[in-house]
Amino acid sequence: MAQPAREPAKGSCSTPPVHTEDAVTSVHPVDEKLHPSRLVPAALQHIAAMYAGVVTPPLIIGQACGLDIAARTRLIAASLLIAGIATLIQTIGVKGFVGNRLPFVNAASSAGIAPILAIAETNDPGHQLPAVYGAVMVAGVFCLTVGPFFGRLLRFFPPLVTGVVITLIGVTLMPVPVGWAQGGDATAADFGAMKYLALAGFTLAVILLVQRFGRGFLKQVALLVGLLVGTLVAIPFGMADFQAFTSAPVAALPAPFAFGAPEFQPAAILSLCIVMLVLMTESSAGMLALGEICDRRANARTITRGLRTDGIATLVGPVFGGFPTSAFAQNVGVVSLTRVRSRYVVAVAGATLLVLGAFPVLGAVVSLVPMPVLGGAGIVLFGSIAVSGIRTLAEAGLDDSSNIILVAVALGAGIIPLAAPTFYAGFPAWAQTVLGSGISAGALVAVTLNLFFHHLGTRAGQPAPALKSS
């Protein structure tokens, strides 16, 4: 006789599992592999958000070092290639060793531009980029060495310090787009001509109008729309140069040490190691923020793997013409706005950047953009960096008089090279390299004063947290 089925005892865990398709196949949004119809447009948004930032360092540095259009095109291609490789490593990674496996974009950071320009100014032609690349490679080794222990150093880089540095990045770079708006070549007879200023103003106006009246994706790519419209308007007036586009090879990988063997100068190395500390702080903050957005919190191991990617890209990048590599905050913003959290979306964006770098003719498209157009867009780009720093400072407790003094003195030290370029002319060469960059000078003063006010001799209370997750 069949026995009746017995109900499980009260409190028993023997309730039969529910086998549903969702329970078996569900994955975390970060690991979700989207259909191409969603994946490709989402990847294009990331490329649109970061492209101008990726090509800005090689454009500025190449022009400052007196490179011709063909050489600047090679720099742009190298920057795109390294950004693509670094982003792929970061998103796909090797679990437990390298890559934070988040939708995280890595590329050459604008934070390194001002110190690199200071290094270039203190070296003769032909030795400028070799000195820069030697310092960048050592900064990469420094990142790899310090990265695993960086969590212990974060307390010396609270929002008070990082806010000063980010603000100075935007402020000290502002003369660059102003020079572009005047034509780009200060030695030209028509430098500052009204036609250049009008084109820069028109580009800025287009960006503002798109930002005001655009919707959705169009609003997100307002900077790109401004560059495109400004260039199209400039072509009939003969203000766009097609030389690089017509002469660039269709496909060619960057040659190793094409700009000379690296030179290792102590002052240059010190300057870029300071910048690397700032970039590591920025990357760590980005990983924490992205972890919160993606509901996969970044822990110490995640940050270590992410910083290891930064270090590898910074060390290897100069071999092909790359610069210090860090997180791209604007892409964290894209993830936050779109809520598309799949790391494979960003991996596809990284693969696209790699392809663009392998085909210099595609990178040469950027050279079609006239300098005044870049100037109008650059005012928005670098101004927004300063605004990010101001936003960070607003959260840093400026109601405290010590913090006000710290920020005031650090900003003053950072603005000295901008307000009085010859101020350090009587100093030794190594001091000119370090202090001649407003970012390095401001960072040194901010870190020193933070130690003085909030660490030395203090027992009660804790310093402000180094990083915030939002």
One Martini backbone bead per residue (centre of mass of N, CA, C, O) as a GRO file, in nm:
protein
  470
    1MET     BB    1   0.096   0.036   0.023
    2ALA     BB    2   0.076   0.358  -0.019
    3GLN     BB    3   0.237   0.619   0.104
    4PRO     BB    4   0.203   0.913   0.224
    5ALA     BB    5   0.306   1.212   0.188
    6ARG     BB    6   0.542   1.388   0.360
    7GLU     BB    7   0.593   1.653   0.539
    8PRO     BB    8   0.799   1.864   0.628
    9ALA     BB    9   0.947   1.969   0.877
   10LYS     BB   10   0.959   2.209   1.084
   11GLY     BB   11   1.235   2.393   0.960
   12SER     BB   12   1.308   2.254   0.719
   13CYS     BB   13   1.543   2.221   0.422
   14SER     BB   14   1.365   2.019   0.212
   15THR     BB   15   1.289   2.206   0.002
   16PRO     BB   16   1.236   2.204  -0.311
   17PRO     BB   17   1.379   2.311  -0.578
   18VAL     BB   18   1.367   2.571  -0.813
   19HIS     BB   19   1.352   2.512  -1.166
   20THR     BB   20   1.471   2.775  -1.343
   21GLU     BB   21   1.598   2.951  -1.597
   22ASP     BB   22   1.689   3.199  -1.436
   23ALA     BB   23   1.848   3.047  -1.212
   24VAL     BB   24   2.059   2.925  -1.418
   25THR     BB   25   2.128   3.192  -1.623
   26SER     BB   26   2.195   3.400  -1.433
   27VAL     BB   27   2.374   3.711  -1.423
   28HIS     BB   28   2.575   3.947  -1.378
   29PRO     BB   29   2.577   4.255  -1.523
   30VAL     BB   30   2.891   4.256  -1.567
   31ASP     BB   31   2.875   3.950  -1.719
   32GLU     BB   32   2.703   4.036  -1.948
   33LYS     BB   33   2.599   3.924  -2.277
   34LEU     BB   34   2.514   4.107  -2.526
   35HIS     BB   35   2.349   4.198  -2.781
   36PRO     BB   36   2.457   4.363  -3.055
   37SER     BB   37   2.218   4.576  -3.054
   38ARG     BB   38   2.336   4.678  -2.764
   39LEU     BB   39   2.647   4.671  -2.760
   40VAL     BB   40   2.741   4.868  -2.984
   41PRO     BB   41   2.609   5.138  -2.893
   42ALA     BB   42   2.739   5.133  -2.610
   43ALA     BB   43   3.034   5.142  -2.710
   44LEU     BB   44   3.010   5.411  -2.870
   45GLN     BB   45   2.963   5.588  -2.624
   46HIS     BB   46   3.241   5.544  -2.499
   47ILE     BB   47   3.406   5.652  -2.735
   48ALA     BB   48   3.279   5.935  -2.744
   49ALA     BB   49   3.361   6.012  -2.444
   50MET     BB   50   3.696   5.950  -2.489
   51TYR     BB   51   3.840   6.039  -2.752
   52ALA     BB   52   3.933   6.328  -2.688
   53GLY     BB   53   4.107   6.240  -2.438
   54VAL     BB   54   4.309   6.051  -2.591
   55VAL     BB   55   4.417   6.277  -2.811
   56THR     BB   56   4.519   6.517  -2.641
   57PRO     BB   57   4.807   6.451  -2.543
   58PRO     BB   58   4.946   6.410  -2.827
   59LEU     BB   59   4.874   6.689  -2.937
   60ILE     BB   60   5.015   6.867  -2.725
   61ILE     BB   61   5.297   6.731  -2.708
   62GLY     BB   62   5.369   6.730  -3.008
   63GLN     BB   63   5.363   7.037  -3.045
   64ALA     BB   64   5.568   7.114  -2.816
   65CYS     BB   65   5.799   6.923  -2.969
   66GLY     BB   66   5.780   6.984  -3.290
   67LEU     BB   67   5.601   6.805  -3.447
   68ASP     BB   68   5.482   6.677  -3.709
   69ILE     BB   69   5.206   6.550  -3.847
   70ALA     BB   70   5.305   6.256  -3.873
   71ALA     BB   71   5.403   6.227  -3.578
   72ARG     BB   72   5.132   6.293  -3.445
   73THR     BB   73   4.985   6.053  -3.569
   74ARG     BB   74   5.155   5.837  -3.424
   75LEU     BB   75   5.078   5.923  -3.139
   76ILE     BB   76   4.776   5.872  -3.165
   77ALA     BB   77   4.794   5.572  -3.238
   78ALA     BB   78   4.938   5.487  -2.976
   79SER     BB   79   4.721   5.584  -2.778
   80LEU     BB   80   4.495   5.400  -2.886
   81LEU     BB   81   4.638   5.128  -2.853
   82ILE     BB   82   4.693   5.139  -2.545
   83ALA     BB   83   4.400   5.183  -2.461
   84GLY     BB   84   4.292   4.918  -2.575
   85ILE     BB   85   4.471   4.722  -2.416
   86ALA     BB   86   4.408   4.824  -2.126
   87THR     BB   87   4.099   4.779  -2.141
   88LEU     BB   88   4.107   4.476  -2.195
   89ILE     BB   89   4.261   4.396  -1.941
   90GLN     BB   90   4.060   4.521  -1.737
   91THR     BB   91   3.794   4.359  -1.828
   92ILE     BB   92   3.912   4.067  -1.857
   93GLY     BB   93   4.167   3.950  -1.764
   94VAL     BB   94   4.335   3.794  -1.477
   95LYS     BB   95   4.238   3.622  -1.236
   96GLY     BB   96   4.427   3.743  -0.955
   97PHE     BB   97   4.623   3.965  -1.119
   98VAL     BB   98   4.471   4.121  -1.370
   99GLY     BB   99   4.222   4.315  -1.358
  100ASN     BB  100   3.895   4.425  -1.244
  101ARG     BB  101   3.637   4.333  -1.409
  102LEU     BB  102   3.526   4.608  -1.524
  103PRO     BB  103   3.371   4.894  -1.675
  104PHE     BB  104   3.690   4.997  -1.754
  105VAL     BB  105   3.877   5.279  -1.853
  106ASN     BB  106   4.195   5.310  -2.025
  107ALA     BB  107   4.421   5.599  -2.046
  108ALA     BB  108   4.559   5.876  -2.124
  109SER     BB  109   4.635   6.134  -1.910
  110SER     BB  110   4.600   6.480  -1.850
  111ALA     BB  111   4.778   6.500  -1.586
  112GLY     BB  112   5.064   6.468  -1.755
  113ILE     BB  113   5.103   6.721  -1.934
  114ALA     BB  114   5.239   6.947  -1.769
  115PRO     BB  115   5.497   6.791  -1.677
  116ILE     BB  116   5.585   6.719  -1.967
  117LEU     BB  117   5.621   7.011  -2.063
  118ALA     BB  118   5.843   7.076  -1.855
  119ILE     BB  119   6.044   6.869  -1.963
  120ALA     BB  120   6.059   6.976  -2.254
  121GLU     BB  121   6.168   7.270  -2.177
  122THR     BB  122   6.447   7.134  -2.037
  123ASN     BB  123   6.498   7.032  -2.336
  124ASP     BB  124   6.629   6.945  -2.616
  125PRO     BB  125   6.598   6.879  -2.920
  126GLY     BB  126   6.565   6.516  -2.922
  127HIS     BB  127   6.520   6.494  -2.579
  128GLN     BB  128   6.227   6.514  -2.490
  129LEU     BB  129   6.086   6.235  -2.529
  130PRO     BB  130   6.303   6.056  -2.398
  131ALA     BB  131   6.267   6.186  -2.114
  132VAL     BB  132   5.971   6.120  -2.086
  133TYR     BB  133   5.982   5.806  -2.128
  134GLY     BB  134   6.170   5.742  -1.895
  135ALA     BB  135   5.979   5.852  -1.672
  136VAL     BB  136   5.731   5.678  -1.738
  137MET     BB  137   5.857   5.400  -1.690
  138VAL     BB  138   5.923   5.446  -1.392
  139ALA     BB  139   5.630   5.505  -1.309
  140GLY     BB  140   5.537   5.217  -1.374
  141VAL     BB  141   5.715   5.075  -1.168
  142PHE     BB  142   5.608   5.229  -0.926
  143CYS     BB  143   5.317   5.124  -0.948
  144LEU     BB  144   5.387   4.819  -0.921
  145THR     BB  145   5.519   4.853  -0.637
  146VAL     BB  146   5.288   5.023  -0.477
  147GLY     BB  147   5.004   4.903  -0.533
  148PRO     BB  148   4.978   4.675  -0.302
  149PHE     BB  149   5.019   4.937  -0.078
  150PHE     BB  150   4.820   5.181  -0.135
  151GLY     BB  151   4.608   5.168   0.092
  152ARG     BB  152   4.810   5.295   0.311
  153LEU     BB  153   4.832   5.586   0.142
  154LEU     BB  154   4.541   5.716   0.115
  155ARG     BB  155   4.545   5.907   0.372
  156PHE     BB  156   4.734   6.122   0.202
  157PHE     BB  157   4.462   6.135  -0.016
  158PRO     BB  158   4.239   6.324   0.022
  159PRO     BB  159   4.002   6.528  -0.112
  160LEU     BB  160   4.175   6.778  -0.053
  161VAL     BB  161   4.409   6.691  -0.245
  162THR     BB  162   4.268   6.590  -0.505
  163GLY     BB  163   4.112   6.854  -0.555
  164VAL     BB  164   4.357   7.031  -0.610
  165VAL     BB  165   4.478   6.871  -0.845
  166ILE     BB  166   4.234   6.871  -1.039
  167THR     BB  167   4.208   7.175  -1.057
  168LEU     BB  168   4.499   7.225  -1.170
  169ILE     BB  169   4.469   7.074  -1.429
  170GLY     BB  170   4.260   7.267  -1.555
  171VAL     BB  171   4.407   7.541  -1.514
  172THR     BB  172   4.698   7.476  -1.643
  173LEU     BB  173   4.557   7.394  -1.933
  174MET     BB  174   4.409   7.653  -2.047
  175PRO     BB  175   4.631   7.777  -2.243
  176VAL     BB  176   4.600   7.570  -2.468
  177PRO     BB  177   4.315   7.641  -2.595
  178VAL     BB  178   4.385   7.939  -2.633
  179GLY     BB  179   4.607   7.887  -2.845
  180TRP     BB  180   4.428   7.737  -3.043
  181ALA     BB  181   4.219   7.970  -3.090
  182GLN     BB  182   4.470   8.145  -3.230
  183GLY     BB  183   4.602   7.878  -3.419
  184GLY     BB  184   4.871   7.737  -3.247
  185ASP     BB  185   5.092   7.940  -3.384
  186ALA     BB  186   5.291   8.178  -3.233
  187THR     BB  187   5.481   8.241  -3.504
  188ALA     BB  188   5.260   8.341  -3.661
  189ALA     BB  189   5.128   8.617  -3.820
  190ASP     BB  190   4.806   8.517  -3.758
  191PHE     BB  191   4.808   8.515  -3.465
  192GLY     BB  192   4.489   8.590  -3.341
  193ALA     BB  193   4.292   8.596  -3.548
  194MET     BB  194   3.957   8.641  -3.601
  195LYS     BB  195   3.900   8.371  -3.751
  196TYR     BB  196   3.984   8.191  -3.517
  197LEU     BB  197   3.802   8.302  -3.292
  198ALA     BB  198   3.534   8.253  -3.442
  199LEU     BB  199   3.562   7.942  -3.463
  200ALA     BB  200   3.584   7.888  -3.162
  201GLY     BB  201   3.314   8.023  -3.083
  202PHE     BB  202   3.134   7.844  -3.259
  203THR     BB  203   3.203   7.574  -3.129
  204LEU     BB  204   3.110   7.650  -2.845
  205ALA     BB  205   2.816   7.712  -2.925
  206VAL     BB  206   2.741   7.429  -3.022
  207ILE     BB  207   2.786   7.282  -2.756
  208LEU     BB  208   2.581   7.449  -2.591
  209LEU     BB  209   2.329   7.384  -2.765
  210VAL     BB  210   2.337   7.076  -2.737
  211GLN     BB  211   2.328   7.077  -2.426
  212ARG     BB  212   2.050   7.229  -2.410
  213PHE     BB  213   1.870   7.069  -2.660
  214GLY     BB  214   1.957   6.800  -2.621
  215ARG     BB  215   1.914   6.435  -2.635
  216GLY     BB  216   2.062   6.199  -2.490
  217PHE     BB  217   2.311   6.107  -2.687
  218LEU     BB  218   2.358   6.392  -2.804
  219LYS     BB  219   2.433   6.522  -2.529
  220GLN     BB  220   2.683   6.334  -2.468
  221VAL     BB  221   2.817   6.438  -2.770
  222ALA     BB  222   2.873   6.751  -2.783
  223LEU     BB  223   3.177   6.765  -2.837
  224LEU     BB  224   3.175   6.605  -3.105
  225VAL     BB  225   2.980   6.790  -3.256
  226GLY     BB  226   3.156   7.044  -3.242
  227LEU     BB  227   3.396   6.928  -3.402
  228LEU     BB  228   3.241   6.858  -3.661
  229VAL     BB  229   3.108   7.132  -3.731
  230GLY     BB  230   3.365   7.306  -3.722
  231THR     BB  231   3.510   7.154  -3.953
  232LEU     BB  232   3.299   7.192  -4.178
  233VAL     BB  233   3.318   7.505  -4.172
  234ALA     BB  234   3.635   7.525  -4.231
  235ILE     BB  235   3.678   7.402  -4.515
  236PRO     BB  236   3.583   7.640  -4.713
  237PHE     BB  237   3.827   7.828  -4.570
  238GLY     BB  238   4.100   7.655  -4.551
  239MET     BB  239   4.133   7.532  -4.222
  240ALA     BB  240   4.197   7.240  -4.329
  241ASP     BB  241   4.425   6.965  -4.291
  242PHE     BB  242   4.505   6.691  -4.529
  243GLN     BB  243   4.794   6.575  -4.512
  244ALA     BB  244   4.782   6.344  -4.300
  245PHE     BB  245   4.552   6.181  -4.432
  246THR     BB  246   4.701   6.131  -4.716
  247SER     BB  247   4.990   6.015  -4.579
  248ALA     BB  248   4.878   5.799  -4.418
  249PRO     BB  249   4.876   5.492  -4.331
  250VAL     BB  250   4.652   5.246  -4.316
  251ALA     BB  251   4.864   5.022  -4.196
  252ALA     BB  252   5.035   5.046  -3.867
  253LEU     BB  253   5.254   4.976  -3.635
  254PRO     BB  254   5.418   5.089  -3.387
  255ALA     BB  255   5.737   5.171  -3.338
  256PRO     BB  256   5.993   5.113  -3.152
  257PHE     BB  257   6.137   5.393  -3.053
  258ALA     BB  258   6.070   5.630  -3.272
  259PHE     BB  259   6.169   5.885  -3.059
  260GLY     BB  260   6.371   5.729  -2.896
  261ALA     BB  261   6.562   5.660  -2.647
  262PRO     BB  262   6.549   5.646  -2.327
  263GLU     BB  263   6.573   5.892  -2.065
  264PHE     BB  264   6.722   5.932  -1.729
  265GLN     BB  265   6.582   6.180  -1.517
  266PRO     BB  266   6.538   6.259  -1.197
  267ALA     BB  267   6.337   6.501  -1.213
  268ALA     BB  268   6.137   6.370  -1.409
  269ILE     BB  269   6.076   6.122  -1.237
  270LEU     BB  270   5.962   6.266  -0.989
  271SER     BB  271   5.730   6.412  -1.127
  272LEU     BB  272   5.582   6.143  -1.240
  273CYS     BB  273   5.547   6.001  -0.966
  274ILE     BB  274   5.353   6.205  -0.854
  275VAL     BB  275   5.143   6.170  -1.074
  276MET     BB  276   5.098   5.866  -1.023
  277LEU     BB  277   4.968   5.898  -0.747
  278VAL     BB  278   4.725   6.051  -0.853
  279LEU     BB  279   4.629   5.833  -1.055
  280MET     BB  280   4.586   5.610  -0.843
  281THR     BB  281   4.369   5.762  -0.689
  282GLU     BB  282   4.175   5.793  -0.928
  283SER     BB  283   4.141   5.492  -0.987
  284SER     BB  284   4.038   5.405  -0.711
  285ALA     BB  285   3.788   5.584  -0.711
  286GLY     BB  286   3.665   5.464  -0.971
  287MET     BB  287   3.634   5.173  -0.863
  288LEU     BB  288   3.448   5.238  -0.628
  289ALA     BB  289   3.224   5.372  -0.792
  290LEU     BB  290   3.172   5.134  -0.992
  291GLY     BB  291   3.103   4.923  -0.779
  292GLU     BB  292   2.843   5.065  -0.687
  293ILE     BB  293   2.697   5.085  -0.964
  294CYS     BB  294   2.736   4.750  -1.013
  295ASP     BB  295   2.712   4.579  -0.748
  296ARG     BB  296   3.054   4.550  -0.719
  297ARG     BB  297   3.261   4.574  -0.492
  298ALA     BB  298   3.563   4.718  -0.429
  299ASN     BB  299   3.851   4.580  -0.330
  300ALA     BB  300   4.177   4.544  -0.268
  301ARG     BB  301   4.221   4.342  -0.504
  302THR     BB  302   4.090   4.505  -0.726
  303ILE     BB  303   4.278   4.752  -0.705
  304THR     BB  304   4.543   4.605  -0.754
  305ARG     BB  305   4.472   4.500  -1.040
  306GLY     BB  306   4.415   4.780  -1.161
  307LEU     BB  307   4.698   4.907  -1.101
  308ARG     BB  308   4.857   4.699  -1.261
  309THR     BB  309   4.751   4.792  -1.532
  310ASP     BB  310   4.860   5.078  -1.520
  311GLY     BB  311   5.160   4.996  -1.494
  312ILE     BB  312   5.190   4.835  -1.756
  313ALA     BB  313   5.097   5.060  -1.953
  314THR     BB  314   5.314   5.271  -1.857
  315LEU     BB  315   5.565   5.094  -1.924
  316VAL     BB  316   5.495   5.007  -2.231
  317GLY     BB  317   5.394   5.258  -2.387
  318PRO     BB  318   5.674   5.412  -2.460
  319VAL     BB  319   5.768   5.210  -2.678
  320PHE     BB  320   5.520   5.337  -2.879
  321GLY     BB  321   5.407   5.637  -2.749
  322GLY     BB  322   5.313   5.656  -2.461
  323PHE     BB  323   5.140   5.740  -2.158
  324PRO     BB  324   5.008   5.791  -1.878
  325THR     BB  325   4.785   5.565  -1.712
  326SER     BB  326   4.422   5.577  -1.661
  327ALA     BB  327   4.132   5.668  -1.568
  328PHE     BB  328   3.796   5.733  -1.702
  329ALA     BB  329   3.548   5.919  -1.570
  330GLN     BB  330   3.340   5.952  -1.806
  331ASN     BB  331   3.276   5.638  -1.815
  332VAL     BB  332   3.148   5.619  -1.543
  333GLY     BB  333   2.916   5.810  -1.625
  334VAL     BB  334   2.796   5.629  -1.846
  335VAL     BB  335   2.715   5.395  -1.663
  336SER     BB  336   2.530   5.562  -1.477
  337LEU     BB  337   2.331   5.666  -1.701
  338THR     BB  338   2.268   5.382  -1.862
  339ARG     BB  339   2.303   5.102  -1.690
  340VAL     BB  340   2.540   4.966  -1.848
  341ARG     BB  341   2.744   4.699  -1.690
  342SER     BB  342   2.899   4.563  -1.904
  343ARG     BB  343   3.228   4.470  -1.972
  344TYR     BB  344   3.193   4.398  -2.281
  345VAL     BB  345   3.141   4.678  -2.383
  346VAL     BB  346   3.424   4.793  -2.311
  347ALA     BB  347   3.583   4.581  -2.465
  348VAL     BB  348   3.483   4.671  -2.744
  349ALA     BB  349   3.595   4.955  -2.720
  350GLY     BB  350   3.891   4.863  -2.692
  351ALA     BB  351   3.908   4.713  -2.965
  352THR     BB  352   3.850   4.966  -3.134
  353LEU     BB  353   4.098   5.128  -3.046
  354LEU     BB  354   4.304   4.926  -3.151
  355VAL     BB  355   4.224   4.953  -3.448
  356LEU     BB  356   4.276   5.257  -3.472
  357GLY     BB  357   4.585   5.225  -3.402
  358ALA     BB  358   4.647   5.023  -3.653
  359PHE     BB  359   4.505   5.275  -3.826
  360PRO     BB  360   4.631   5.577  -3.897
  361VAL     BB  361   4.410   5.692  -4.088
  362LEU     BB  362   4.204   5.717  -3.857
  363GLY     BB  363   4.370   5.900  -3.666
  364ALA     BB  364   4.403   6.134  -3.886
  365VAL     BB  365   4.124   6.264  -3.863
  366VAL     BB  366   4.202   6.455  -3.628
  367SER     BB  367   4.388   6.645  -3.809
  368LEU     BB  368   4.141   6.797  -3.943
  369VAL     BB  369   4.120   6.953  -3.693
  370PRO     BB  370   4.128   7.258  -3.611
  371MET     BB  371   4.263   7.444  -3.369
  372PRO     BB  372   4.016   7.630  -3.302
  373VAL     BB  373   3.824   7.395  -3.250
  374LEU     BB  374   3.987   7.275  -3.017
  375GLY     BB  375   3.968   7.530  -2.844
  376GLY     BB  376   3.662   7.538  -2.795
  377ALA     BB  377   3.655   7.247  -2.670
  378GLY     BB  378   3.886   7.276  -2.452
  379ILE     BB  379   3.740   7.464  -2.258
  380VAL     BB  380   3.541   7.247  -2.171
  381LEU     BB  381   3.727   7.011  -2.097
  382PHE     BB  382   3.917   7.162  -1.884
  383GLY     BB  383   3.694   7.295  -1.720
  384SER     BB  384   3.567   7.023  -1.619
  385ILE     BB  385   3.808   6.941  -1.449
  386ALA     BB  386   3.794   7.175  -1.248
  387VAL     BB  387   3.507   7.111  -1.152
  388SER     BB  388   3.575   6.837  -1.027
  389GLY     BB  389   3.761   6.959  -0.811
  390ILE     BB  390   3.552   7.143  -0.677
  391ARG     BB  391   3.360   6.916  -0.596
  392THR     BB  392   3.560   6.776  -0.410
  393LEU     BB  393   3.611   7.019  -0.219
  394ALA     BB  394   3.310   7.048  -0.122
  395GLU     BB  395   3.358   6.750   0.038
  396ALA     BB  396   3.626   6.838   0.237
  397GLY     BB  397   3.584   7.057   0.464
  398LEU     BB  398   3.579   7.407   0.438
  399ASP     BB  399   3.500   7.490   0.747
  400ASP     BB  400   3.797   7.457   0.797
  401SER     BB  401   4.070   7.655   0.842
  402SER     BB  402   4.297   7.456   0.764
  403ASN     BB  403   4.179   7.376   0.488
  404ILE     BB  404   4.180   7.657   0.365
  405ILE     BB  405   4.485   7.701   0.379
  406LEU     BB  406   4.571   7.457   0.219
  407VAL     BB  407   4.426   7.530  -0.048
  408ALA     BB  408   4.543   7.813  -0.088
  409VAL     BB  409   4.847   7.738  -0.102
  410ALA     BB  410   4.833   7.514  -0.318
  411LEU     BB  411   4.707   7.687  -0.542
  412GLY     BB  412   4.925   7.904  -0.543
  413ALA     BB  413   5.162   7.714  -0.618
  414GLY     BB  414   5.022   7.615  -0.890
  415ILE     BB  415   4.993   7.916  -1.024
  416ILE     BB  416   5.274   8.038  -1.054
  417PRO     BB  417   5.366   7.919  -1.338
  418LEU     BB  418   5.129   8.072  -1.480
  419ALA     BB  419   5.175   8.375  -1.379
  420ALA     BB  420   5.514   8.304  -1.349
  421PRO     BB  421   5.727   8.144  -1.555
  422THR     BB  422   6.012   8.281  -1.420
  423PHE     BB  423   6.026   8.225  -1.109
  424TYR     BB  424   6.238   7.953  -1.141
  425ALA     BB  425   6.503   8.041  -1.299
  426GLY     BB  426   6.716   8.026  -1.039
  427PHE     BB  427   6.686   7.737  -1.028
  428PRO     BB  428   6.742   7.436  -1.049
  429ALA     BB  429   6.661   7.210  -1.286
  430TRP     BB  430   6.506   7.009  -1.103
  431ALA     BB  431   6.318   7.229  -0.977
  432GLN     BB  432   6.191   7.328  -1.241
  433THR     BB  433   6.050   7.062  -1.313
  434VAL     BB  434   5.875   7.034  -1.056
  435LEU     BB  435   5.774   7.346  -1.010
  436GLY     BB  436   5.687   7.414  -1.316
  437SER     BB  437   5.453   7.238  -1.224
  438GLY     BB  438   5.152   7.293  -1.090
  439ILE     BB  439   5.080   7.005  -1.007
  440SER     BB  440   5.332   6.925  -0.850
  441ALA     BB  441   5.344   7.165  -0.656
  442GLY     BB  442   5.056   7.137  -0.538
  443ALA     BB  443   5.086   6.844  -0.437
  444LEU     BB  444   5.321   6.882  -0.243
  445VAL     BB  445   5.183   7.094  -0.063
  446ALA     BB  446   4.927   6.933   0.010
  447VAL     BB  447   5.066   6.690   0.143
  448THR     BB  448   5.233   6.844   0.352
  449LEU     BB  449   4.991   6.995   0.491
  450ASN     BB  450   4.836   6.741   0.566
  451LEU     BB  451   5.049   6.636   0.758
  452PHE     BB  452   5.066   6.886   0.944
  453PHE     BB  453   4.748   6.908   1.023
  454HIS     BB  454   4.652   6.565   1.026
  455HIS     BB  455   4.920   6.394   1.155
  456LEU     BB  456   5.118   6.556   1.309
  457GLY     BB  457   5.060   6.517   1.650
  458THR     BB  458   4.804   6.342   1.624
  459ARG     BB  459   4.536   6.160   1.803
  460ALA     BB  460   4.275   6.273   1.766
  461GLY     BB  461   4.119   6.148   1.536
  462GLN     BB  462   4.052   6.144   1.186
  463PRO     BB  463   4.114   6.158   0.885
  464ALA     BB  464   4.010   6.197   0.597
  465PRO     BB  465   3.897   6.025   0.360
  466ALA     BB  466   4.046   5.934   0.068
  467LEU     BB  467   3.778   5.797  -0.043
  468LYS     BB  468   3.503   5.788  -0.262
  469SER     BB  469   3.204   5.614  -0.401
  470SER     BB  470   3.078   5.910  -0.551
   0.00000   0.00000   0.00000
